[in-house]
Amino acid sequence: MIIIHATFHVKPDKREVFLSEIQPLLAGSQAEEGNVYYDLYEHTENKNVFIMVEAWRDSEAVDIHNATPHFTGFVGKAEEFLAAPLDVKVYNAEQA
């Protein structure tokens, strides 16, 4: 299983647009066959810092996801929302 944590530092004035624009990415990703989970959380102490927590069946599922229109469409406009570079961490995991 592949686990991904993507942290978004969103510009305060772009918060509502970000939350609206990310909805198709959430819905589309959650519907993908290789997706285990794909959830967005807001940091409890740092307003406008969000983390996408994702789990994928395998690296092939991640590759397919990264080529989808809902992913590429969001990534293409994400920079306008961000106050800092996107921070992505990828982990390989085994289910216990």
C-alpha positions in Angstrom: 0.0 0.0 0.0 1.2 3.5 -0.8 0.3 6.3 1.7 0.6 10.0 0.7 0.4 13.1 2.9 0.1 16.3 0.9 0.1 19.5 3.0 -1.4 22.7 1.6 -0.7 26.1 3.1 -3.6 28.0 1.7 -3.7 31.8 1.3 -6.3 33.1 3.7 -8.1 35.1 0.9 -8.2 31.9 -1.2 -9.6 29.5 1.4 -13.2 29.3 0.1 -12.0 29.0 -3.5 -9.6 26.2 -2.5 -12.3 24.4 -0.6 -14.6 24.6 -3.6 -12.1 23.7 -6.2 -10.8 20.6 -4.2 -14.2 19.0 -4.1 -14.1 17.4 -7.6 -10.6 16.1 -6.7 -11.9 14.5 -3.5 -14.9 12.9 -5.1 -13.1 11.7 -8.2 -10.2 10.3 -6.2 -12.4 8.5 -3.7 -14.2 6.8 -6.7 -11.0 5.4 -8.2 -10.6 1.6 -8.2 -7.2 1.6 -6.6 -8.1 4.1 -3.8 -8.2 2.9 -0.2 -9.0 6.4 1.2 -8.6 10.0 0.2 -9.5 12.5 2.9 -8.8 16.2 3.5 -8.3 17.5 7.0 -7.6 21.0 8.4 -4.9 21.5 11.0 -6.5 22.1 14.4 -4.0 24.9 15.4 -3.0 26.4 12.1 -5.9 27.8 10.2 -5.7 27.4 6.4 -3.2 24.5 6.6 -4.8 21.4 5.2 -3.5 17.8 4.7 -4.6 15.3 2.2 -4.2 11.8 3.6 -4.3 9.2 0.9 -3.9 5.5 0.6 -3.6 3.6 -2.6 -3.5 -0.1 -3.4 -0.1 0.1 -5.1 2.1 2.4 -7.2 0.2 1.6 -10.3 -3.0 3.0 -8.7 -1.0 6.2 -7.9 0.3 6.5 -11.4 -3.3 6.1 -12.8 -4.5 8.7 -10.3 -1.8 11.2 -11.2 -3.0 11.1 -14.9 -6.7 11.6 -14.2 -8.4 14.8 -15.2 -9.6 15.6 -11.7 -6.0 15.4 -10.4 -4.3 17.2 -13.3 -7.0 19.9 -13.4 -6.6 20.7 -9.7 -2.8 20.6 -9.8 -2.8 23.0 -12.7 -4.5 25.7 -10.6 -3.3 24.8 -7.1 -0.4 27.3 -7.1 -2.9 30.2 -7.1 -4.2 29.0 -3.7 -0.9 28.2 -2.0 1.1 30.5 0.3 4.0 28.0 0.4 5.1 25.1 -1.9 3.1 21.9 -1.6 4.7 19.5 0.8 4.2 15.8 -0.3 5.5 12.8 1.6 5.1 9.3 0.2 5.3 6.1 2.3 5.3 2.4 1.5 3.2 0.5 4.1 2.1 -3.0 4.8 -1.2 -3.8 6.4 -0.9 -5.5 9.8 
